[in-house]
């Protein structure tokens, strides 16, 4: 029997553990900003761009195939182990090939893409390549642990990676005063050691198998996802490349800060989605109509969490940036609310794209991403020279809007699943309006810091009051005592 209570119980731990990589970034962000110059912080961000794009070409989307086909093999442990072993070996071989090609042409690519002489292929490109191999191999193994609901090993993997990488990066910055290269290398050693240990442990226990038949079926499923993911990553990170080319590293550092803070929303969303989708898929696979109510509750719950995170970030950031960071970063306060709007649209996209994944209609995805990417790309090219990092922020929102709209159109025409987000849509619209007002009025508000602080908490106050008056139905705040029945009514 599927219920929201069971979903929350099964997914809450995985959500927390899935958020640890971002928790590490959040913990380290003040350290980076205080101990690294804006230029060095920008170089760390550029390295992340490369190390985020390369794994796609190394995995070829096979980690997504594993997540989907896992349920076809889950009751056959030996077959499942053979499937995972095959994918890991194939990804390793493909990663070596991609890395060799990238090393051969790396200097040419870097000279074409980046104007900064500080960001050279050696060592940054080489470090990003090795990091990408580790990320590619880890991605499918993490999906295996999560789908299998192997909480013990998933906890060990996530927690050890979080602790070792966070400690290593902190030590090299605070104690040894290394620059961007040292930070990247420390993280590489930490994450690489953990990944190798767990992969060796898996192969020792289950043996090494390779069956090309698994590759054929998985590639067939993943093939439409490759251009989809490639377009998505390139379009997502192109703004950083354009800022580095058209503006300067300090502007890029400010933009990286704003995106890193706003990304907390996406990281929570991804962690919750990753933790809940195995259960949601099982519910849909069992009986779509019978379990649709619980699926809707789950997505509304995610929506409420996303809104609380968005508005919480907007409320806290002005005070934190003004009082604890260098004055170079104050302009990040202006663009954070507008960037967060893009994550509201991303939430809507995630919900309405679900039928495309579950019913294996992934052939639509490259088209959807291409539309979004072209809009994002064109907007960045036009707006960044005109409005700087504010233009890049607006382009990000436009890209997400045009990713959601055609997705919603296909959702309506397919008529395979009927979602009911109810009050979430109205709340998102109001939060968006307030966020736009904060963006447009920043130059006035920054003149009086107290006014800026008060205005920034308005979205969070709205969300809290909306939940309270619309759902809890009590007339006196003193009488408000949350309980399971009331909370269940919210979701």
Kinemage of the C-alpha trace (Angstrom):
@kinemage 1
@onewidth
@group {chain A} dominant
@subgroup {mainchain}
@vectorlist {calphas} color= white
{ca unk a 1} P 0.000 0.000 0.000
{ca unk a 2} L 1.482 3.322 -1.101
{ca unk a 3} L 0.890 6.452 0.982
{ca unk a 4} L 2.526 9.829 1.433
{ca unk a 5} L 3.637 8.757 4.911
{ca unk a 6} L 5.428 5.710 3.489
{ca unk a 7} L 6.982 7.778 0.718
{ca unk a 8} L 8.318 10.327 3.205
{ca unk a 9} L 9.671 7.619 5.483
{ca unk a 10} L 11.428 5.805 2.649
{ca unk a 11} L 12.790 8.866 0.897
{ca unk a 12} L 13.689 11.323 3.676
{ca unk a 13} L 17.070 9.755 4.479
{ca unk a 14} L 17.989 9.514 0.786
{ca unk a 15} L 16.969 13.156 0.328
{ca unk a 16} L 19.278 14.276 3.135
{ca unk a 17} L 22.153 12.123 1.914
{ca unk a 18} L 21.586 13.209 -1.683
{ca unk a 19} L 21.943 16.810 -0.570
{ca unk a 20} L 25.378 16.256 0.975
{ca unk a 21} L 27.392 17.226 -2.166
{ca unk a 22} L 25.620 20.578 -2.171
{ca unk a 23} L 25.984 20.829 1.611
{ca unk a 24} L 29.724 20.562 1.055
{ca unk a 25} L 29.572 23.401 -1.480
{ca unk a 26} L 27.519 25.517 0.952
{ca unk a 27} L 29.953 24.886 3.791
{ca unk a 28} L 32.957 25.641 1.601
{ca unk a 29} L 31.473 28.701 -0.119
{ca unk a 30} L 32.364 31.147 2.697
{ca unk a 31} L 35.846 29.594 2.873
{ca unk a 32} L 36.327 30.083 -0.879
{ca unk a 33} L 35.052 33.649 -0.765
{ca unk a 34} L 37.194 34.649 2.224
{ca unk a 35} L 40.462 32.892 1.315
{ca unk a 36} L 40.393 32.979 -2.502
{ca unk a 37} L 40.452 36.117 -4.607
{ca unk a 38} L 37.415 36.674 -6.870
{ca unk a 39} L 39.591 35.680 -9.840
{ca unk a 40} L 40.632 32.371 -8.234
{ca unk a 41} L 37.022 31.663 -7.227
{ca unk a 42} L 36.026 32.259 -10.859
{ca unk a 43} L 38.647 29.708 -12.008
{ca unk a 44} L 37.143 27.086 -9.685
{ca unk a 45} L 33.776 27.810 -11.294
{ca unk a 46} L 35.150 27.459 -14.825
{ca unk a 47} L 36.726 24.134 -13.910
{ca unk a 48} L 33.315 22.972 -12.659
{ca unk a 49} L 31.848 23.806 -16.074
{ca unk a 50} L 34.256 21.429 -17.825
{ca unk a 51} L 34.010 18.656 -15.231
{ca unk a 52} L 30.193 18.827 -15.392
{ca unk a 53} L 29.917 18.581 -19.192
{ca unk a 54} L 32.454 15.801 -19.838
{ca unk a 55} L 30.694 13.010 -17.846
{ca unk a 56} L 27.739 13.161 -20.213
{ca unk a 57} L 29.904 12.044 -23.136
{ca unk a 58} L 31.506 9.403 -20.942
{ca unk a 59} L 28.279 7.820 -19.639
{ca unk a 60} L 26.212 8.379 -22.823
{ca unk a 61} L 23.176 8.613 -20.553
{ca unk a 62} L 23.523 4.997 -19.377
{ca unk a 63} L 23.008 5.988 -15.735
{ca unk a 64} L 19.474 7.070 -16.723
{ca unk a 65} L 18.945 3.764 -18.507
{ca unk a 66} L 19.972 1.904 -15.377
{ca unk a 67} L 17.481 3.872 -13.271
{ca unk a 68} L 14.680 2.872 -15.647
{ca unk a 69} L 15.625 -0.773 -16.393
{ca unk a 70} L 16.494 -1.492 -12.774
{ca unk a 71} L 12.860 -2.404 -12.159
{ca unk a 72} L 12.960 -5.018 -14.906
{ca unk a 73} L 15.855 -6.829 -13.192
{ca unk a 74} L 15.339 -6.058 -9.490
{ca unk a 75} L 13.895 -9.490 -8.708
{ca unk a 76} L 16.853 -11.214 -10.404
{ca unk a 77} L 19.917 -10.237 -8.317
{ca unk a 78} L 22.498 -12.014 -10.486
{ca unk a 79} L 21.107 -10.473 -13.650
{ca unk a 80} L 21.028 -7.055 -11.981
{ca unk a 81} L 24.673 -7.369 -10.869
{ca unk a 82} L 25.672 -8.421 -14.370
{ca unk a 83} L 23.797 -5.440 -15.820
{ca unk a 84} L 25.509 -2.985 -13.474
{ca unk a 85} L 28.932 -4.553 -14.079
{ca unk a 86} L 28.437 -4.265 -17.828
{ca unk a 87} L 27.505 -0.589 -17.633
{ca unk a 88} L 30.426 0.303 -15.348
{ca unk a 89} L 32.952 -1.446 -17.611
{ca unk a 90} L 31.496 0.151 -20.740
{ca unk a 91} L 31.508 3.609 -19.128
{ca unk a 92} L 35.131 3.138 -18.024
{ca unk a 93} L 36.264 2.162 -21.540
{ca unk a 94} L 34.322 5.016 -23.117
{ca unk a 95} L 35.676 7.467 -20.515
{ca unk a 96} L 39.261 6.521 -21.408
{ca unk a 97} L 38.539 7.089 -25.111
{ca unk a 98} L 36.857 10.467 -24.492
{ca unk a 99} L 39.674 11.533 -22.151
{ca unk a 100} L 42.351 10.633 -24.716
{ca unk a 101} L 40.577 12.721 -27.380
{ca unk a 102} L 40.101 15.627 -24.989
{ca unk a 103} L 43.752 15.586 -23.954
{ca unk a 104} L 44.827 15.599 -27.617
{ca unk a 105} L 42.664 18.585 -28.537
{ca unk a 106} L 42.361 20.234 -25.124
{ca unk a 107} L 44.674 23.165 -25.792
{ca unk a 108} L 42.840 24.033 -29.007
{ca unk a 109} L 39.449 23.854 -27.263
{ca unk a 110} L 40.565 26.011 -24.336
{ca unk a 111} L 42.157 28.627 -26.583
{ca unk a 112} L 38.897 28.863 -28.539
{ca unk a 113} L 36.508 28.961 -25.564
{ca unk a 114} L 38.326 31.016 -22.944
{ca unk a 115} L 40.159 34.328 -23.143
{ca unk a 116} L 41.809 34.155 -19.701
{ca unk a 117} L 45.411 32.939 -19.888
{ca unk a 118} L 45.150 31.806 -16.267
{ca unk a 119} L 42.599 29.134 -17.198
{ca unk a 120} L 44.791 26.855 -19.307
{ca unk a 121} L 44.267 23.208 -20.224
{ca unk a 122} L 47.279 22.221 -18.140
{ca unk a 123} L 46.483 21.818 -15.308
{ca unk a 124} L 42.778 22.810 -15.222
{ca unk a 125} L 41.592 20.794 -18.217
{ca unk a 126} L 43.519 17.712 -17.132
{ca unk a 127} L 42.136 17.894 -13.582
{ca unk a 128} L 38.605 18.344 -14.952
{ca unk a 129} L 39.045 15.267 -17.175
{ca unk a 130} L 40.082 13.003 -14.302
{ca unk a 131} L 37.282 14.397 -12.140
{ca unk a 132} L 34.802 13.681 -14.936
{ca unk a 133} L 35.860 10.015 -15.104
{ca unk a 134} L 35.243 9.627 -11.368
{ca unk a 135} L 31.875 11.357 -11.672
{ca unk a 136} L 30.834 9.181 -14.620
{ca unk a 137} L 31.632 5.928 -12.834
{ca unk a 138} L 30.045 7.075 -9.584
{ca unk a 139} L 26.763 8.177 -11.159
{ca unk a 140} L 25.523 4.727 -12.166
{ca unk a 141} L 26.726 3.144 -8.907
{ca unk a 142} L 24.906 5.771 -6.807
{ca unk a 143} L 21.711 5.073 -8.765
{ca unk a 144} L 22.185 1.375 -8.009
{ca unk a 145} L 22.456 1.963 -4.254
{ca unk a 146} L 19.516 4.374 -4.237
{ca unk a 147} L 17.166 2.197 -6.308
{ca unk a 148} L 18.124 -0.891 -4.327
{ca unk a 149} L 17.438 1.159 -1.167
{ca unk a 150} L 20.733 -0.073 0.258
{ca unk a 151} L 20.705 2.569 2.970
{ca unk a 152} L 23.848 1.323 4.716
{ca unk a 153} L 26.193 1.544 1.718
{ca unk a 154} L 24.465 4.640 0.340
{ca unk a 155} L 25.086 6.360 3.686
{ca unk a 156} L 28.720 5.238 3.812
{ca unk a 157} L 29.340 6.398 0.226
{ca unk a 158} L 27.612 9.782 0.585
{ca unk a 159} L 28.861 10.619 4.063
{ca unk a 160} L 32.477 9.585 3.442
{ca unk a 161} L 32.596 11.571 0.192
{ca unk a 162} L 31.126 14.611 1.924
{ca unk a 163} L 33.464 14.492 4.913
{ca unk a 164} L 36.684 13.640 3.103
{ca unk a 165} L 36.258 16.164 0.275
{ca unk a 166} L 35.089 18.958 2.583
{ca unk a 167} L 37.957 18.422 5.043
{ca unk a 168} L 40.557 18.101 2.252
{ca unk a 169} L 39.482 21.321 0.514
{ca unk a 170} L 39.268 23.235 3.789
{ca unk a 171} L 42.750 22.144 4.848
{ca unk a 172} L 44.448 23.095 1.571
{ca unk a 173} L 42.826 26.548 1.593
{ca unk a 174} L 42.891 27.555 5.263
{ca unk a 175} L 46.121 25.879 6.424
{ca unk a 176} L 48.268 25.611 3.303
{ca unk a 177} L 46.814 28.649 1.471
{ca unk a 178} L 46.625 26.928 -1.908
{ca unk a 179} L 44.894 28.592 -4.851
{ca unk a 180} L 42.250 27.206 -7.227
{ca unk a 181} L 44.512 24.413 -8.525
{ca unk a 182} L 45.112 23.089 -5.004
{ca unk a 183} L 41.390 23.147 -4.162
{ca unk a 184} L 40.460 21.212 -7.296
{ca unk a 185} L 43.223 18.656 -6.781
{ca unk a 186} L 42.231 18.072 -3.131
{ca unk a 187} L 38.629 17.372 -4.101
{ca unk a 188} L 39.769 15.065 -6.899
{ca unk a 189} L 41.886 12.923 -4.555
{ca unk a 190} L 39.129 12.696 -1.938
{ca unk a 191} L 36.243 11.774 -4.264
{ca unk a 192} L 38.439 9.468 -6.345
{ca unk a 193} L 39.573 7.448 -3.342
{ca unk a 194} L 35.988 6.880 -2.154
{ca unk a 195} L 34.673 5.948 -5.619
{ca unk a 196} L 37.497 3.461 -6.294
{ca unk a 197} L 37.040 1.813 -2.896
{ca unk a 198} L 33.299 1.196 -3.362
{ca unk a 199} L 33.612 0.047 -6.984
{ca unk a 200} L 36.347 -2.444 -6.057
{ca unk a 201} L 34.199 -3.656 -3.162
{ca unk a 202} L 31.275 -4.248 -5.538
{ca unk a 203} L 33.350 -6.186 -8.094
{ca unk a 204} L 35.041 -8.322 -5.421
{ca unk a 205} L 31.649 -9.294 -4.032
{ca unk a 206} L 29.714 -9.751 -7.295
{ca unk a 207} L 32.392 -10.542 -9.879
{ca unk a 208} L 33.116 -8.933 -13.240
{ca unk a 209} L 30.614 -9.516 -16.045
{ca unk a 210} L 30.123 -7.996 -19.466
{ca unk a 211} L 27.152 -8.724 -21.717
{ca unk a 212} L 26.853 -6.520 -24.779
{ca unk a 213} L 23.114 -7.212 -24.991
{ca unk a 214} L 22.624 -4.932 -22.000
{ca unk a 215} L 24.455 -2.144 -23.817
{ca unk a 216} L 22.249 -2.406 -26.906
{ca unk a 217} L 18.980 -2.098 -24.990
{ca unk a 218} L 20.306 0.632 -22.683
{ca unk a 219} L 21.744 2.727 -25.504
{ca unk a 220} L 18.427 2.487 -27.334
{ca unk a 221} L 16.687 4.009 -24.316
{ca unk a 222} L 19.434 6.544 -23.584
{ca unk a 223} L 20.131 7.674 -27.158
{ca unk a 224} L 17.462 10.423 -27.177
{ca unk a 225} L 18.718 11.515 -23.750
{ca unk a 226} L 22.247 12.197 -25.018
{ca unk a 227} L 21.440 15.283 -27.144
{ca unk a 228} L 18.839 16.252 -24.531
{ca unk a 229} L 21.423 16.259 -21.755
{ca unk a 230} L 24.182 17.662 -23.969
{ca unk a 231} L 22.081 20.610 -25.091
{ca unk a 232} L 20.968 21.145 -21.502
{ca unk a 233} L 24.482 21.232 -20.037
{ca unk a 234} L 25.976 23.337 -22.810
{ca unk a 235} L 23.155 25.856 -22.639
{ca unk a 236} L 23.256 25.916 -18.830
{ca unk a 237} L 26.991 26.667 -18.683
{ca unk a 238} L 27.385 28.806 -21.796
{ca unk a 239} L 26.565 31.935 -19.791
{ca unk a 240} L 29.733 31.448 -17.690
{ca unk a 241} L 31.858 31.119 -20.803
{ca unk a 242} L 30.284 34.220 -22.343
{ca unk a 243} L 30.733 36.244 -19.138
{ca unk a 244} L 34.406 35.199 -19.006
{ca unk a 245} L 34.789 36.327 -22.633
{ca unk a 246} L 32.727 39.535 -22.640
{ca unk a 247} L 33.228 40.791 -19.070
{ca unk a 248} L 35.943 39.778 -16.579
{ca unk a 249} L 36.764 37.165 -13.938
{ca unk a 250} L 35.414 39.330 -11.093
{ca unk a 251} L 32.010 39.555 -12.799
{ca unk a 252} L 32.161 35.812 -13.317
{ca unk a 253} L 32.944 35.336 -9.608
{ca unk a 254} L 29.880 37.393 -8.621
{ca unk a 255} L 27.699 35.435 -11.037
{ca unk a 256} L 29.136 32.139 -9.767
{ca unk a 257} L 28.271 33.167 -6.207
{ca unk a 258} L 24.683 34.019 -7.145
{ca unk a 259} L 24.267 30.790 -9.097
{ca unk a 260} L 25.847 28.728 -6.309
{ca unk a 261} L 23.437 30.160 -3.750
{ca unk a 262} L 20.407 29.790 -6.022
{ca unk a 263} L 21.525 26.253 -6.878
{ca unk a 264} L 20.704 25.213 -3.318
{ca unk a 265} L 17.081 25.123 -4.496
{ca unk a 266} L 17.914 22.880 -7.438
{ca unk a 267} L 20.079 20.632 -5.286
{ca unk a 268} L 17.253 20.095 -2.803
{ca unk a 269} L 14.878 19.517 -5.695
{ca unk a 270} L 17.229 16.986 -7.280
{ca unk a 271} L 17.850 15.231 -3.955
{ca unk a 272} L 14.124 14.957 -3.216
{ca unk a 273} L 13.316 13.891 -6.764
{ca unk a 274} L 16.076 11.262 -6.782
{ca unk a 275} L 14.903 9.938 -3.426
{ca unk a 276} L 11.216 9.769 -4.362
{ca unk a 277} L 11.261 8.717 -8.017
{ca unk a 278} L 11.949 5.011 -7.305
{ca unk a 279} L 8.790 4.925 -5.168
{ca unk a 280} L 6.800 7.091 -7.588
{ca unk a 281} L 7.843 4.828 -10.486
{ca unk a 282} L 6.765 1.771 -8.530
{ca unk a 283} L 3.374 3.355 -7.813
{ca unk a 284} L 2.877 4.247 -11.469
{ca unk a 285} L 4.011 0.825 -12.568
{ca unk a 286} L 1.608 -0.860 -10.131
{ca unk a 287} L -1.509 1.172 -11.001
{ca unk a 288} L -1.476 4.690 -12.417
{ca unk a 289} L -5.098 5.607 -11.631
{ca unk a 290} L -5.187 4.056 -8.177
{ca unk a 291} L -1.964 5.696 -6.978
{ca unk a 292} L -2.292 9.053 -8.756
{ca unk a 293} L -3.571 10.832 -5.652
{ca unk a 294} L -0.444 9.900 -3.677
{ca unk a 295} L 1.777 10.914 -6.606
{ca unk a 296} L 0.081 14.335 -6.670
{ca unk a 297} L 0.601 14.729 -2.927
{ca unk a 298} L 4.267 13.903 -3.370
{ca unk a 299} L 4.791 16.536 -6.068
{ca unk a 300} L 2.859 19.140 -4.078
{ca unk a 301} L 5.084 18.393 -1.100
{ca unk a 302} L 8.150 18.958 -3.276
{ca unk a 303} L 6.614 22.235 -4.465
{ca unk a 304} L 6.093 23.505 -0.924
{ca unk a 305} L 9.684 22.613 0.000
{ca unk a 306} L 11.004 24.346 -3.124
{ca unk a 307} L 9.061 27.523 -2.303
{ca unk a 308} L 10.290 27.568 1.298
{ca unk a 309} L 13.901 27.157 0.125
{ca unk a 310} L 13.546 29.842 -2.580
{ca unk a 311} L 12.015 32.403 -0.245
{ca unk a 312} L 14.386 31.501 2.591
{ca unk a 313} L 17.371 32.174 0.327
{ca unk a 314} L 15.920 35.525 -0.756
{ca unk a 315} L 15.372 36.477 2.895
{ca unk a 316} L 18.838 35.531 4.188
{ca unk a 317} L 21.187 36.485 1.337
{ca unk a 318} L 21.205 40.312 1.611
{ca unk a 319} L 22.193 40.267 5.287
{ca unk a 320} L 24.779 37.490 4.827
{ca unk a 321} L 26.456 38.957 1.728
{ca unk a 322} L 26.568 42.553 2.983
{ca unk a 323} L 27.885 41.729 6.454
{ca unk a 324} L 30.180 38.742 5.879
{ca unk a 325} L 31.587 38.888 2.341
{ca unk a 326} L 33.791 41.230 0.357
{ca unk a 327} L 32.078 44.262 -1.165
{ca unk a 328} L 32.870 42.853 -4.638
{ca unk a 329} L 29.997 40.391 -4.169
{ca unk a 330} L 27.171 42.793 -3.163
{ca unk a 331} L 25.768 42.933 -6.710
{ca unk a 332} L 24.950 39.213 -6.388
{ca unk a 333} L 22.024 40.222 -4.120
{ca unk a 334} L 20.279 41.832 -7.088
{ca unk a 335} L 20.308 38.805 -9.382
{ca unk a 336} L 19.613 36.003 -6.868
{ca unk a 337} L 15.791 36.546 -6.799
{ca unk a 338} L 15.565 36.563 -10.593
{ca unk a 339} L 17.720 33.430 -10.910
{ca unk a 340} L 15.490 31.662 -8.374
{ca unk a 341} L 12.485 32.226 -10.641
{ca unk a 342} L 14.153 29.887 -13.133
{ca unk a 343} L 14.138 27.119 -10.517
{ca unk a 344} L 10.396 27.565 -9.988
{ca unk a 345} L 9.945 26.851 -13.696
{ca unk a 346} L 12.368 23.968 -13.385
{ca unk a 347} L 10.152 22.450 -10.705
{ca unk a 348} L 7.146 22.701 -13.030
{ca unk a 349} L 9.187 21.146 -15.839
{ca unk a 350} L 10.258 18.215 -13.631
{ca unk a 351} L 6.635 17.466 -12.746
{ca unk a 352} L 5.202 17.639 -16.255
{ca unk a 353} L 8.159 15.879 -17.904
{ca unk a 354} L 7.665 12.802 -15.690
{ca unk a 355} L 5.275 11.060 -18.133
{ca unk a 356} L 7.875 11.366 -20.900
{ca unk a 357} L 10.388 9.410 -18.823
{ca unk a 358} L 8.042 6.851 -17.335
{ca unk a 359} L 6.232 6.005 -20.565
{ca unk a 360} L 9.550 5.979 -22.477
{ca unk a 361} L 8.656 8.963 -24.673
{ca unk a 362} L 12.197 10.300 -24.394
{ca unk a 363} L 12.343 11.078 -28.122
{ca unk a 364} L 10.583 14.362 -27.289
{ca unk a 365} L 13.308 15.501 -24.899
{ca unk a 366} L 15.989 16.705 -27.380
{ca unk a 367} L 13.366 18.875 -29.064
{ca unk a 368} L 12.276 20.388 -25.744
{ca unk a 369} L 15.838 21.072 -24.654
{ca unk a 370} L 16.786 22.484 -28.047
{ca unk a 371} L 13.990 25.052 -27.839
{ca unk a 372} L 15.047 26.066 -24.325
{ca unk a 373} L 18.714 26.096 -25.252
{ca unk a 374} L 18.330 28.244 -28.345
{ca unk a 375} L 16.306 30.796 -26.376
{ca unk a 376} L 18.867 30.751 -23.557
{ca unk a 377} L 21.813 30.971 -25.938
{ca unk a 378} L 20.346 33.794 -27.993
{ca unk a 379} L 19.271 35.706 -24.891
{ca unk a 380} L 22.751 35.465 -23.377
{ca unk a 381} L 24.413 36.658 -26.578
{ca unk a 382} L 22.121 39.696 -26.712
{ca unk a 383} L 21.661 40.528 -23.015
{ca unk a 384} L 25.115 39.971 -21.477
{ca unk a 385} L 26.853 42.718 -23.534
{ca unk a 386} L 23.933 45.054 -22.732
{ca unk a 387} L 23.192 44.302 -19.061
{ca unk a 388} L 26.145 42.221 -17.830
{ca unk a 389} L 25.381 39.522 -15.272
{ca unk a 390} L 21.801 40.823 -14.912
{ca unk a 391} L 21.323 39.966 -18.578
{ca unk a 392} L 22.644 36.448 -17.965
{ca unk a 393} L 20.157 36.034 -15.106
{ca unk a 394} L 17.228 37.097 -17.284
{ca unk a 395} L 18.394 34.733 -20.031
{ca unk a 396} L 18.411 31.866 -17.513
{ca unk a 397} L 14.758 32.538 -16.673
{ca unk a 398} L 13.743 32.773 -20.333
{ca unk a 399} L 15.438 29.459 -21.054
{ca unk a 400} L 13.547 27.688 -18.246
{ca unk a 401} L 10.225 29.222 -19.307
{ca unk a 402} L 10.628 27.911 -22.842
{ca unk a 403} L 11.681 24.521 -21.508
{ca unk a 404} L 8.511 24.273 -19.441
{ca unk a 405} L 5.946 25.552 -21.954
{ca unk a 406} L 6.431 22.932 -24.720
{ca unk a 407} L 6.790 20.235 -22.041
{ca unk a 408} L 3.412 21.210 -20.636
{ca unk a 409} L 1.974 21.142 -24.164
{ca unk a 410} L 3.167 17.559 -24.728
{ca unk a 411} L 1.874 16.596 -21.280
{ca unk a 412} L -1.576 17.898 -22.181
{ca unk a 413} L -1.648 16.213 -25.604
{ca unk a 414} L -0.398 12.819 -24.336
{ca unk a 415} L -3.106 12.540 -21.644
{ca unk a 416} L -1.276 9.671 -19.938
{ca unk a 417} L -1.173 11.122 -16.430
{ca unk a 418} L -3.218 13.899 -14.839
{ca unk a 419} L -1.307 15.958 -12.296
{ca unk a 420} L -3.002 18.288 -9.833
{ca unk a 421} L -0.620 20.842 -8.308
{ca unk a 422} L -3.566 22.845 -6.968
{ca unk a 423} L -2.425 25.776 -4.788
{ca unk a 424} L 1.276 25.404 -5.660
{ca unk a 425} L 0.876 27.178 -9.001
{ca unk a 426} L -0.759 30.236 -7.398
{ca unk a 427} L 1.956 30.457 -4.760
{ca unk a 428} L 4.679 30.280 -7.416
{ca unk a 429} L 3.108 33.162 -9.379
{ca unk a 430} L 3.009 35.463 -6.332
{ca unk a 431} L 6.583 34.623 -5.307
{ca unk a 432} L 7.706 35.361 -8.873
{ca unk a 433} L 6.038 38.790 -8.842
{ca unk a 434} L 7.704 39.744 -5.549
{ca unk a 435} L 11.082 38.465 -6.811
{ca unk a 436} L 10.841 40.581 -9.960
{ca unk a 437} L 10.000 43.633 -7.820
{ca unk a 438} L 13.106 43.013 -5.677
{ca unk a 439} L 15.258 42.712 -8.808
{ca unk a 440} L 13.925 45.903 -10.381
{ca unk a 441} L 14.040 47.880 -7.133
{ca unk a 442} L 17.476 46.766 -5.954
{ca unk a 443} L 19.286 50.010 -6.833
{ca unk a 444} L 16.833 51.928 -4.629
{ca unk a 445} L 16.646 49.380 -1.810
{ca unk a 446} L 20.437 49.040 -1.470
{ca unk a 447} L 20.598 52.704 -0.433
{ca unk a 448} L 18.824 51.790 2.823
{ca unk a 449} L 19.940 48.384 4.079
{ca unk a 450} L 17.138 47.950 6.604
{ca unk a 451} L 14.573 48.521 3.860
{ca unk a 452} L 16.351 45.932 1.705
{ca unk a 453} L 16.305 43.394 4.559
{ca unk a 454} L 12.592 43.953 5.199
{ca unk a 455} L 11.652 43.745 1.534
{ca unk a 456} L 13.659 40.551 1.098
{ca unk a 457} L 11.709 38.645 3.756
{ca unk a 458} L 8.341 39.446 2.084
{ca unk a 459} L 8.290 36.302 -0.130
{ca unk a 460} L 8.966 34.043 2.883
{ca unk a 461} L 6.277 35.786 4.944
{ca unk a 462} L 3.798 35.304 2.086
{ca unk a 463} L 4.498 31.559 1.815
{ca unk a 464} L 4.148 31.061 5.571
{ca unk a 465} L 0.923 33.076 5.760
{ca unk a 466} L -0.548 31.352 2.696
{ca unk a 467} L 0.044 27.919 4.202
{ca unk a 468} L -1.242 29.043 7.554
{ca unk a 469} L -4.489 30.783 6.562
{ca unk a 470} L -5.346 28.583 3.579
{ca unk a 471} L -4.805 25.178 5.124
{ca unk a 472} L -4.377 25.226 8.880
{ca unk a 473} L -7.636 27.163 9.414
{ca unk a 474} L -7.007 28.486 12.899
{ca unk a 475} L -7.887 32.024 13.898
{ca unk a 476} L -5.252 32.529 16.579
{ca unk a 477} L -1.531 31.929 16.157
{ca unk a 478} L -1.276 30.983 19.833
{ca unk a 479} L -3.607 28.044 19.236
{ca unk a 480} L -1.517 26.699 16.375
{ca unk a 481} L -0.084 23.296 17.230
{ca unk a 482} L 1.074 21.354 14.145
{ca unk a 483} L -0.017 17.732 14.015
{ca unk a 484} L 0.060 14.925 11.480
{ca unk a 485} L -3.562 15.388 10.448
{ca unk a 486} L -3.105 19.093 9.671
{ca unk a 487} L 0.195 18.580 7.878
{ca unk a 488} L -1.327 15.772 5.819
{ca unk a 489} L -4.072 18.173 4.731
{ca unk a 490} L -1.446 20.594 3.429
{ca unk a 491} L 0.055 18.005 1.139
